[in-house]
Amino acid sequence: MTALRLRWQRSIAIAATGAAAFVGTAIAAAPAQAHTPGWSVTCDSVSIDLKAYAQSGNKVTVKAGDEVLISENFGASFNKKVDLPEHSKPLTVTAQVVASDGDQYSWGPETKTSPVCDTPAPTPSESESTEPSPSASPSQSASEKPEPSAPESSSSAPAAKPQSGGEDLAETGSSSNTPMIAGIAAAVVVAGGGLVFFARKRRSSHS
């Protein structure tokens, strides 16, 4: 019985040791196998997303042509987006990662192409500047409306006739004063004649 117990205990100890070693190896290898590199390029920017790397000592480099856009050390993860320089033709972008826990987890340089951005559509302000052209027709119609006023001006022309009539009235008024003046003149003549007659009569009485 004693020998059997010893053998059984040894078997259990060996199995436990093997299991512990396996678990330790799996735990140590898990972070290394979980390295997740990722990056993307558009017409005006580049984005890079790195996950589950070693806690320190990693380095990432991103270039647009010969221009260095990113050159930084990072820890377990790295996430960044940067603008690309303006370009009138396709632009070559490269990315590279050096992992501190082994060259097998390093990658790059990888190359991607940034296309040329499309020309932006016209702004609404330009379309608004062209809108006033239809409004010209209402202004023309408004300018055409005063035309019916022409007959009104012709109808108002006869109204000027009373002015000439006023002149006639003024002339007739002056002619109406003529009998009055003639009457006064006649009265003066009669009075003068009376005075002459009275003077002669007085002289004759004295003689």
C-alpha atoms as an extended CHARMM CRD file, in Angstrom:
* protein
*
       207  EXT
         1         1  MET       CA              0.0000000000        0.0000000000        0.0000000000  PROA      1               0.0000000000
         2         2  THR       CA              2.8070000000        2.3770000000        0.8550000000  PROA      2               0.0000000000
         3         3  ALA       CA              4.5530000000        1.8250000000       -2.4780000000  PROA      3               0.0000000000
         4         4  LEU       CA              1.3150000000        2.3770000000       -4.3680000000  PROA      4               0.0000000000
         5         5  ARG       CA              0.6900000000        5.6580000000       -2.5640000000  PROA      5               0.0000000000
         6         6  LEU       CA              4.1800000000        6.8970000000       -3.3480000000  PROA      6               0.0000000000
         7         7  ARG       CA              3.7960000000        6.0750000000       -7.0130000000  PROA      7               0.0000000000
         8         8  TRP       CA              0.4130000000        7.7810000000       -7.1070000000  PROA      8               0.0000000000
         9         9  GLN       CA              1.7400000000       10.9100000000       -5.4780000000  PROA      9               0.0000000000
        10        10  ARG       CA              4.6820000000       11.0360000000       -7.8780000000  PROA      10              0.0000000000
        11        11  SER       CA              2.3550000000       10.7400000000      -10.8570000000  PROA      11              0.0000000000
        12        12  ILE       CA              0.1820000000       13.5800000000       -9.5670000000  PROA      12              0.0000000000
        13        13  ALA       CA              3.2290000000       15.7840000000       -8.9450000000  PROA      13              0.0000000000
        14        14  ILE       CA              4.5900000000       15.1680000000      -12.4290000000  PROA      14              0.0000000000
        15        15  ALA       CA              1.2220000000       15.9280000000      -14.0110000000  PROA      15              0.0000000000
        16        16  ALA       CA              0.8450000000       19.1360000000      -11.9960000000  PROA      16              0.0000000000
        17        17  THR       CA              4.3340000000       20.2760000000      -12.9430000000  PROA      17              0.0000000000
        18        18  GLY       CA              3.6630000000       19.6440000000      -16.6280000000  PROA      18              0.0000000000
        19        19  ALA       CA              0.3610000000       21.4880000000      -16.4860000000  PROA      19              0.0000000000
        20        20  ALA       CA              1.9570000000       24.4790000000      -14.7610000000  PROA      20              0.0000000000
        21        21  ALA       CA              4.7230000000       24.6000000000      -17.3530000000  PROA      21              0.0000000000
        22        22  PHE       CA              2.1860000000       24.4670000000      -20.1680000000  PROA      22              0.0000000000
        23        23  VAL       CA              0.0600000000       27.2240000000      -18.6670000000  PROA      23              0.0000000000
        24        24  GLY       CA              3.1210000000       29.4200000000      -18.1030000000  PROA      24              0.0000000000
        25        25  THR       CA              4.2600000000       28.9560000000      -21.6740000000  PROA      25              0.0000000000
        26        26  ALA       CA              0.7920000000       29.7660000000      -22.9920000000  PROA      26              0.0000000000
        27        27  ILE       CA              0.5780000000       32.8870000000      -20.8690000000  PROA      27              0.0000000000
        28        28  ALA       CA              4.0040000000       34.0700000000      -22.0080000000  PROA      28              0.0000000000
        29        29  ALA       CA              3.2090000000       33.4140000000      -25.6400000000  PROA      29              0.0000000000
        30        30  ALA       CA             -0.2820000000       34.9260000000      -25.6070000000  PROA      30              0.0000000000
        31        31  PRO       CA              0.7480000000       38.6040000000      -25.7600000000  PROA      31              0.0000000000
        32        32  ALA       CA              3.2090000000       37.9020000000      -28.5590000000  PROA      32              0.0000000000
        33        33  GLN       CA              0.6160000000       36.0870000000      -30.6560000000  PROA      33              0.0000000000
        34        34  ALA       CA             -1.9220000000       38.8890000000      -30.0910000000  PROA      34              0.0000000000
        35        35  HSD       CA              0.0610000000       41.5940000000      -31.9540000000  PROA      35              0.0000000000
        36        36  THR       CA             -2.4950000000       43.4120000000      -34.1250000000  PROA      36              0.0000000000
        37        37  PRO       CA             -1.1010000000       45.8110000000      -36.7090000000  PROA      37              0.0000000000
        38        38  GLY       CA             -3.4220000000       47.9580000000      -38.8060000000  PROA      38              0.0000000000
        39        39  TRP       CA             -3.1920000000       51.0730000000      -40.9530000000  PROA      39              0.0000000000
        40        40  SER       CA             -5.0900000000       52.7550000000      -43.7770000000  PROA      40              0.0000000000
        41        41  VAL       CA             -4.6340000000       55.5820000000      -46.2750000000  PROA      41              0.0000000000
        42        42  THR       CA             -7.1100000000       58.0280000000      -47.8530000000  PROA      42              0.0000000000
        43        43  CYS       CA             -6.5930000000       60.8880000000      -50.3070000000  PROA      43              0.0000000000
        44        44  ASP       CA             -5.7240000000       63.3200000000      -47.4920000000  PROA      44              0.0000000000
        45        45  SER       CA             -4.7420000000       61.3250000000      -44.3750000000  PROA      45              0.0000000000
        46        46  VAL       CA             -3.1230000000       58.1880000000      -42.9840000000  PROA      46              0.0000000000
        47        47  SER       CA             -4.3320000000       56.3100000000      -39.8920000000  PROA      47              0.0000000000
        48        48  ILE       CA             -2.3920000000       53.6960000000      -37.9400000000  PROA      48              0.0000000000
        49        49  ASP       CA             -3.7450000000       51.4410000000      -35.1600000000  PROA      49              0.0000000000
        50        50  LEU       CA             -1.4420000000       49.0200000000      -33.2980000000  PROA      50              0.0000000000
        51        51  LYS       CA             -2.6350000000       46.7890000000      -30.4290000000  PROA      51              0.0000000000
        52        52  ALA       CA             -1.2960000000       44.1790000000      -27.9710000000  PROA      52              0.0000000000
        53        53  TYR       CA              2.4060000000       44.8750000000      -28.4170000000  PROA      53              0.0000000000
        54        54  ALA       CA              5.0890000000       44.6990000000      -25.7340000000  PROA      54              0.0000000000
        55        55  GLN       CA              4.7440000000       47.1960000000      -22.8970000000  PROA      55              0.0000000000
        56        56  SER       CA              7.6250000000       49.3640000000      -24.1480000000  PROA      56              0.0000000000
        57        57  GLY       CA             10.4180000000       49.7350000000      -26.6810000000  PROA      57              0.0000000000
        58        58  ASN       CA              8.3530000000       49.4440000000      -29.8760000000  PROA      58              0.0000000000
        59        59  LYS       CA              8.7700000000       51.9640000000      -32.7030000000  PROA      59              0.0000000000
        60        60  VAL       CA              6.5330000000       53.0230000000      -35.5920000000  PROA      60              0.0000000000
        61        61  THR       CA              7.5540000000       55.0530000000      -38.6480000000  PROA      61              0.0000000000
        62        62  VAL       CA              5.2730000000       56.4520000000      -41.3590000000  PROA      62              0.0000000000
        63        63  LYS       CA              6.4410000000       58.3510000000      -44.4540000000  PROA      63              0.0000000000
        64        64  ALA       CA              4.7210000000       60.1370000000      -47.3390000000  PROA      64              0.0000000000
        65        65  GLY       CA              7.2450000000       59.9840000000      -50.1520000000  PROA      65              0.0000000000
        66        66  ASP       CA             10.4710000000       61.1590000000      -48.4920000000  PROA      66              0.0000000000
        67        67  GLU       CA              8.6680000000       63.1560000000      -45.7820000000  PROA      67              0.0000000000
        68        68  VAL       CA              8.5230000000       61.5540000000      -42.3280000000  PROA      68              0.0000000000
        69        69  LEU       CA              5.0400000000       61.9400000000      -40.8450000000  PROA      69              0.0000000000
        70        70  ILE       CA              5.3740000000       59.6740000000      -37.7610000000  PROA      70              0.0000000000
        71        71  SER       CA              8.4860000000       58.4500000000      -35.9680000000  PROA      71              0.0000000000
        72        72  GLU       CA              7.5990000000       57.5080000000      -32.3890000000  PROA      72              0.0000000000
        73        73  ASN       CA              8.2240000000       54.9170000000      -29.7140000000  PROA      73              0.0000000000
        74        74  PHE       CA              5.1330000000       53.2960000000      -28.2070000000  PROA      74              0.0000000000
        75        75  GLY       CA              4.0180000000       50.7800000000      -25.6130000000  PROA      75              0.0000000000
        76        76  ALA       CA              1.2550000000       48.1950000000      -25.7190000000  PROA      76              0.0000000000
        77        77  SER       CA             -0.8170000000       50.1600000000      -28.2430000000  PROA      77              0.0000000000
        78        78  PHE       CA             -0.6070000000       53.0870000000      -30.6330000000  PROA      78              0.0000000000
        79        79  ASN       CA             -3.3640000000       54.9650000000      -32.4780000000  PROA      79              0.0000000000
        80        80  LYS       CA             -2.8700000000       58.0910000000      -34.5520000000  PROA      80              0.0000000000
        81        81  LYS       CA             -4.1570000000       59.9010000000      -37.6500000000  PROA      81              0.0000000000
        82        82  VAL       CA             -2.1460000000       62.5240000000      -39.5380000000  PROA      82              0.0000000000
        83        83  ASP       CA             -2.8480000000       64.6470000000      -42.6140000000  PROA      83              0.0000000000
        84        84  LEU       CA             -1.0220000000       63.9550000000      -45.8390000000  PROA      84              0.0000000000
        85        85  PRO       CA              0.5790000000       66.7770000000      -47.8340000000  PROA      85              0.0000000000
        86        86  GLU       CA             -1.4390000000       68.0650000000      -50.7840000000  PROA      86              0.0000000000
        87        87  HSD       CA             -0.6150000000       66.2140000000      -53.9760000000  PROA      87              0.0000000000
        88        88  SER       CA             -1.7300000000       66.4580000000      -57.6000000000  PROA      88              0.0000000000
        89        89  LYS       CA             -0.7400000000       62.8620000000      -58.4100000000  PROA      89              0.0000000000
        90        90  PRO       CA             -0.8740000000       59.5470000000      -56.4820000000  PROA      90              0.0000000000
        91        91  LEU       CA              1.3500000000       59.6400000000      -53.3820000000  PROA      91              0.0000000000
        92        92  THR       CA              3.2940000000       56.6650000000      -52.0010000000  PROA      92              0.0000000000
        93        93  VAL       CA              2.9220000000       56.1330000000      -48.2290000000  PROA      93              0.0000000000
        94        94  THR       CA              5.0100000000       53.6320000000      -46.2350000000  PROA      94              0.0000000000
        95        95  ALA       CA              4.6640000000       52.2960000000      -42.6730000000  PROA      95              0.0000000000
        96        96  GLN       CA              7.0420000000       50.2090000000      -40.5570000000  PROA      96              0.0000000000
        97        97  VAL       CA              6.9290000000       48.7860000000      -37.0050000000  PROA      97              0.0000000000
        98        98  VAL       CA              9.8690000000       47.4490000000      -35.0150000000  PROA      98              0.0000000000
        99        99  ALA       CA              8.6560000000       45.2930000000      -32.0840000000  PROA      99              0.0000000000
       100       100  SER       CA             10.8190000000       45.0900000000      -28.9670000000  PROA      100             0.0000000000
       101       101  ASP       CA              9.8610000000       41.4710000000      -28.1700000000  PROA      101             0.0000000000
       102       102  GLY       CA             11.2510000000       39.9250000000      -31.3410000000  PROA      102             0.0000000000
       103       103  ASP       CA             11.8960000000       40.5330000000      -35.0100000000  PROA      103             0.0000000000
       104       104  GLN       CA              9.1820000000       38.0240000000      -35.8560000000  PROA      104             0.0000000000
       105       105  TYR       CA              6.6320000000       40.5940000000      -34.6450000000  PROA      105             0.0000000000
       106       106  SER       CA              8.1630000000       43.4870000000      -36.5650000000  PROA      106             0.0000000000
       107       107  TRP       CA              6.7960000000       44.3360000000      -40.0140000000  PROA      107             0.0000000000
       108       108  GLY       CA              7.3600000000       46.6740000000      -42.9180000000  PROA      108             0.0000000000
       109       109  PRO       CA              8.0900000000       48.7810000000      -44.5910000000  PROA      109             0.0000000000
       110       110  GLU       CA              4.6590000000       48.3100000000      -46.1760000000  PROA      110             0.0000000000
       111       111  THR       CA              3.5630000000       50.5710000000      -49.0400000000  PROA      111             0.0000000000
       112       112  LYS       CA              0.1560000000       52.0090000000      -49.8840000000  PROA      112             0.0000000000
       113       113  THR       CA             -0.9220000000       54.6620000000      -52.4050000000  PROA      113             0.0000000000
       114       114  SER       CA             -2.8760000000       57.7960000000      -51.5560000000  PROA      114             0.0000000000
       115       115  PRO       CA             -5.1100000000       58.8530000000      -54.4860000000  PROA      115             0.0000000000
       116       116  VAL       CA             -5.6710000000       62.4450000000      -55.5790000000  PROA      116             0.0000000000
       117       117  CYS       CA             -8.6470000000       64.0490000000      -53.8520000000  PROA      117             0.0000000000
       118       118  ASP       CA            -11.6050000000       64.9710000000      -56.0630000000  PROA      118             0.0000000000
       119       119  THR       CA            -12.1400000000       68.6290000000      -56.9150000000  PROA      119             0.0000000000
       120       120  PRO       CA            -14.7060000000       70.0840000000      -54.4950000000  PROA      120             0.0000000000
       121       121  ALA       CA            -18.1290000000       70.9780000000      -55.8790000000  PROA      121             0.0000000000
       122       122  PRO       CA            -19.0020000000       74.6740000000      -56.3840000000  PROA      122             0.0000000000
       123       123  THR       CA            -19.9880000000       76.4380000000      -53.1980000000  PROA      123             0.0000000000
       124       124  PRO       CA            -23.6230000000       77.5910000000      -52.7710000000  PROA      124             0.0000000000
       125       125  SER       CA            -22.4770000000       81.2210000000      -52.8750000000  PROA      125             0.0000000000
       126       126  GLU       CA            -21.6610000000       80.8610000000      -56.5840000000  PROA      126             0.0000000000
       127       127  SER       CA            -25.1320000000       79.5340000000      -57.3800000000  PROA      127             0.0000000000
       128       128  GLU       CA            -26.6740000000       82.3180000000      -55.3350000000  PROA      128             0.0000000000
       129       129  SER       CA            -24.7340000000       84.8860000000      -57.3480000000  PROA      129             0.0000000000
       130       130  THR       CA            -26.3420000000       83.5310000000      -60.5280000000  PROA      130             0.0000000000
       131       131  GLU       CA            -29.8540000000       83.5570000000      -59.0650000000  PROA      131             0.0000000000
       132       132  PRO       CA            -30.4930000000       87.3280000000      -59.4280000000  PROA      132             0.0000000000
       133       133  SER       CA            -30.5860000000       86.9560000000      -63.2340000000  PROA      133             0.0000000000
       134       134  PRO       CA            -34.2480000000       85.7290000000      -63.2420000000  PROA      134             0.0000000000
       135       135  SER       CA            -35.1610000000       88.7470000000      -61.1110000000  PROA      135             0.0000000000
       136       136  ALA       CA            -34.2100000000       90.9680000000      -64.0470000000  PROA      136             0.0000000000
       137       137  SER       CA            -37.4140000000       89.9910000000      -65.8780000000  PROA      137             0.0000000000
       138       138  PRO       CA            -39.7200000000       91.3160000000      -63.1030000000  PROA      138             0.0000000000
       139       139  SER       CA            -37.7790000000       94.5640000000      -63.1400000000  PROA      139             0.0000000000
       140       140  GLN       CA            -38.2640000000       94.7810000000      -66.8910000000  PROA      140             0.0000000000
       141       141  SER       CA            -41.9740000000       94.1040000000      -66.5450000000  PROA      141             0.0000000000
       142       142  ALA       CA            -42.0990000000       96.7350000000      -63.8250000000  PROA      142             0.0000000000
       143       143  SER       CA            -40.3820000000       99.1940000000      -66.1290000000  PROA      143             0.0000000000
       144       144  GLU       CA            -42.8580000000       98.3140000000      -68.8730000000  PROA      144             0.0000000000
       145       145  LYS       CA            -45.9050000000       98.9720000000      -66.6640000000  PROA      145             0.0000000000
       146       146  PRO       CA            -45.6480000000      102.7980000000      -66.7900000000  PROA      146             0.0000000000
       147       147  GLU       CA            -46.4460000000      102.6840000000      -70.5460000000  PROA      147             0.0000000000
       148       148  PRO       CA            -50.2590000000      102.9180000000      -69.9660000000  PROA      148             0.0000000000
       149       149  SER       CA            -49.5710000000      106.2650000000      -68.2820000000  PROA      149             0.0000000000
       150       150  ALA       CA            -48.8550000000      107.7340000000      -71.7480000000  PROA      150             0.0000000000
       151       151  PRO       CA            -52.5640000000      108.1850000000      -72.5950000000  PROA      151             0.0000000000
       152       152  GLU       CA            -53.0060000000      109.8060000000      -69.2000000000  PROA      152             0.0000000000
       153       153  SER       CA            -50.4270000000      112.4000000000      -70.1970000000  PROA      153             0.0000000000
       154       154  SER       CA            -52.3000000000      112.9300000000      -73.4710000000  PROA      154             0.0000000000
       155       155  SER       CA            -55.5640000000      113.2470000000      -71.5830000000  PROA      155             0.0000000000
       156       156  SER       CA            -53.9350000000      115.7320000000      -69.2790000000  PROA      156             0.0000000000
       157       157  ALA       CA            -52.8250000000      117.7980000000      -72.2890000000  PROA      157             0.0000000000
       158       158  PRO       CA            -56.2830000000      119.3510000000      -72.7660000000  PROA      158             0.0000000000
       159       159  ALA       CA            -56.0850000000      120.4270000000      -69.1360000000  PROA      159             0.0000000000
       160       160  ALA       CA            -53.5520000000      122.9980000000      -70.2830000000  PROA      160             0.0000000000
       161       161  LYS       CA            -56.2990000000      124.7470000000      -72.3020000000  PROA      161             0.0000000000
       162       162  PRO       CA            -57.8030000000      126.4790000000      -69.2560000000  PROA      162             0.0000000000
       163       163  GLN       CA            -54.5180000000      128.3760000000      -69.0410000000  PROA      163             0.0000000000
       164       164  SER       CA            -55.1440000000      129.8760000000      -72.4690000000  PROA      164             0.0000000000
       165       165  GLY       CA            -58.7360000000      130.4370000000      -71.4030000000  PROA      165             0.0000000000
       166       166  GLY       CA            -57.3770000000      132.2430000000      -68.3690000000  PROA      166             0.0000000000
       167       167  GLU       CA            -55.4990000000      134.5320000000      -70.6810000000  PROA      167             0.0000000000
       168       168  ASP       CA            -58.7060000000      135.1580000000      -72.6140000000  PROA      168             0.0000000000
       169       169  LEU       CA            -60.4490000000      135.9050000000      -69.3640000000  PROA      169             0.0000000000
       170       170  ALA       CA            -57.6570000000      138.2710000000      -68.4870000000  PROA      170             0.0000000000
       171       171  GLU       CA            -58.0870000000      140.0260000000      -71.8280000000  PROA      171             0.0000000000
       172       172  THR       CA            -61.8460000000      140.1930000000      -71.4460000000  PROA      172             0.0000000000
       173       173  GLY       CA            -61.3220000000      141.5220000000      -67.9690000000  PROA      173             0.0000000000
       174       174  SER       CA            -59.2280000000      144.3600000000      -69.3710000000  PROA      174             0.0000000000
       175       175  SER       CA            -61.9030000000      145.0320000000      -71.9920000000  PROA      175             0.0000000000
       176       176  SER       CA            -64.5820000000      145.1410000000      -69.2890000000  PROA      176             0.0000000000
       177       177  ASN       CA            -62.6050000000      147.9260000000      -67.5880000000  PROA      177             0.0000000000
       178       178  THR       CA            -62.6140000000      149.9770000000      -70.7890000000  PROA      178             0.0000000000
       179       179  PRO       CA            -66.2330000000      151.2760000000      -70.4310000000  PROA      179             0.0000000000
       180       180  MET       CA            -65.4670000000      152.3340000000      -66.8770000000  PROA      180             0.0000000000
       181       181  ILE       CA            -62.4450000000      154.3070000000      -67.9890000000  PROA      181             0.0000000000
       182       182  ALA       CA            -64.4660000000      155.8250000000      -70.8190000000  PROA      182             0.0000000000
       183       183  GLY       CA            -67.1850000000      156.8290000000      -68.3870000000  PROA      183             0.0000000000
       184       184  ILE       CA            -64.6960000000      158.4840000000      -66.0730000000  PROA      184             0.0000000000
       185       185  ALA       CA            -63.1640000000      160.3260000000      -69.0200000000  PROA      185             0.0000000000
       186       186  ALA       CA            -66.6250000000      161.5090000000      -70.1180000000  PROA      186             0.0000000000
       187       187  ALA       CA            -67.3830000000      162.7050000000      -66.6090000000  PROA      187             0.0000000000
       188       188  VAL       CA            -64.1060000000      164.6220000000      -66.5560000000  PROA      188             0.0000000000
       189       189  VAL       CA            -64.9470000000      166.1870000000      -69.9180000000  PROA      189             0.0000000000
       190       190  VAL       CA            -68.4250000000      167.1660000000      -68.7280000000  PROA      190             0.0000000000
       191       191  ALA       CA            -67.0380000000      168.5800000000      -65.4970000000  PROA      191             0.0000000000
       192       192  GLY       CA            -64.4360000000      170.5460000000      -67.4630000000  PROA      192             0.0000000000
       193       193  GLY       CA            -67.0970000000      171.8730000000      -69.7790000000  PROA      193             0.0000000000
       194       194  GLY       CA            -69.2100000000      172.9030000000      -66.8050000000  PROA      194             0.0000000000
       195       195  LEU       CA            -66.3020000000      174.7640000000      -65.2590000000  PROA      195             0.0000000000
       196       196  VAL       CA            -65.6240000000      176.5830000000      -68.5210000000  PROA      196             0.0000000000
       197       197  PHE       CA            -69.2830000000      177.5400000000      -68.8560000000  PROA      197             0.0000000000
       198       198  PHE       CA            -69.4350000000      178.7450000000      -65.2590000000  PROA      198             0.0000000000
       199       199  ALA       CA            -66.2970000000      180.8530000000      -65.7490000000  PROA      199             0.0000000000
       200       200  ARG       CA            -67.6520000000      182.5180000000      -68.8580000000  PROA      200             0.0000000000
       201       201  LYS       CA            -70.9520000000      183.2650000000      -67.1830000000  PROA      201             0.0000000000
       202       202  ARG       CA            -69.1840000000      184.8630000000      -64.2730000000  PROA      202             0.0000000000
       203       203  ARG       CA            -67.1310000000      187.0760000000      -66.5640000000  PROA      203             0.0000000000
       204       204  SER       CA            -70.1990000000      188.2110000000      -68.4230000000  PROA      204             0.0000000000
       205       205  SER       CA            -71.9160000000      189.1770000000      -65.1950000000  PROA      205             0.0000000000
       206       206  HSD       CA            -68.9420000000      191.3180000000      -64.1310000000  PROA      206             0.0000000000
       207       207  SER       CA            -68.8550000000      193.1350000000      -67.4190000000  PROA      207             0.0000000000
